[in-house]
Amino acid sequence: MRALSLLIIFTLFISCGGGGGGGGGGSKITNQPQDENPTPEDNGNSGGTSGGRPARIVYDSDLSPTEKQALDASTSALGRIPINGNSIGGFSQAFGGSGSGSVVSYFEKRVHYAVSGNTALDERIVLHAGAAAFAATNIGSALWVESVVNGTGTEGFVINGKTIQITSSRVGIMQFGPAFTSVDTLQQVNTLVHEARHSDCTGGISAEELNSMRSTGQALPTMECGHFHVLCPPGHAFAGLPACDPIPWGAYAIGAIHSLAISRTCTSCSETDKAVAESEAADSFSRLLYSTQDLLSGKLGSPDMSSSTNVQDSVP
Amino acid sequence: MRTRFFLLLGVLILLVTFMWPEKQLRREVYRHEVQNIQAEEMMPENPPAEDQPTISHQEIKTFRKSLPETQEAQNEIKDNPHQAPRSLIQFAKTLGPLMDKAMENTEDASLLLHELESCVSHSTVLVSARTLCLSRAEQLGKAHSELRPEVSSVRKHSQKDALAIYKKMNSFVKKGASE
């Protein structure tokens, strides 16, 4: 029961998941995996503005043609949008460069595998011997956090018949469903950038955070590992919905900066593209529950884009 | 003899009655044709686009209809908390082609600014949509300096929440530019 409630909380950030009909589809796999935890070449500091390569991601064989098409388009667009991050505060610190190439690197460090929205996840999860079975719908960093909380949880996840070891929050398994394929490429790009940030377990997990998760089944609102969202406060347009960020440099802030770079600096975007990007930036900024002035001035610190597997497990 | 005279007179009256207006009509038509040709000759081949707005009433109607209400967006967010509300994105897509026209044509810009002012002043409209309206108005102000008073009016009618988000976004751009 506790495991189940944890899973509900952890899956909050997997916006691309969800059921839906259709599916099946071909077994052609593009962007073959390098290894269990691929480390793409880091060209984050190369800057540049356009003409970059697509982001590499391993496709699971269950992905439908529609899902593959959406992923082809969005991972390609991620590297092609001509932006100048030098004009946007926090961009180069967050992405490690100023162009779309740095955004591709950022993404590839955090997302490695694409799973279909129609895939029955519980059939793919490999459990440690003796671990309790659970009706899982979560993947990636949520699986890692869950395994940490339960002590002996998930060992791996099967992609294309091969078990991927869940060794860190950056295992990078993302499920892409109807909410992803039904929107335009620019929105898909925004989703990729946003979701990738959830792969970061910034600062690891403290003993206090671990205890809280074990006893209440909920992550502390101050927890930076996974950059979970919290309920928006009363008075907010989305009050009571898990759609706000309490911690600086979370997924909405990173997404906002990227969208702002598109709307304000893209040299080849149409007015419609810019309007969509600007609206996405405005939406993301409206979900930040802290002072962006302090964020920019450095009072809240620079963006920590690292990820840790350090867990302070003081509870036997 | 008298009868012949009256018969001839009758025929003459009939002829005048039926023939005269037709002739008059022909003259009128001819005069109009000449006037039209003269007018066409006087007009330049490509009339200046500034003369009148090219944004249609239908486009304005669609724009107004696409303004996302907060309540509507809340319902969409319940289903999918992560992504921006569908209605907000749809609104941005409706606004895009109008911006294309307004960036090129002052009359279109003026017309659109009037709509953007209405957008920013309605508190029931989703805050991020109002922010978008404000930011597009500012963009039009940069493209058409003569419309600065209209842009100021949009700014003046903006609610605090949208203005705050817009300022936040701008602060990120300014800092980056000065880095």
Interface residues (C-beta under 8 A of the other chain):
Chain A: L12 F13 S15 G85 N86 S87 I88 G89 G90 F91 A179 V183 D184 Q187 N190 T191 H194 E195 H229 A237 F238 L241 P242 A243 A256 I257 L260 R264 S270 E271 T272 D273 K274 A275 V276 E278 S279 E280 A281 A282 D283 S284 F285 S286 T292 Q293 L296
Chain B: T70 A73 Q74 I77 K78 N80 P81 H82 Q83 A84 P85 L88 I89 F91 A92 K93 L95 G96 P97 M99 D100 M103 L126 V127 S128 A129 T131 L132 S135 R136 I165 Y166 K168 M169 S171 F172 V173 K174 K175 G176 A177 E179
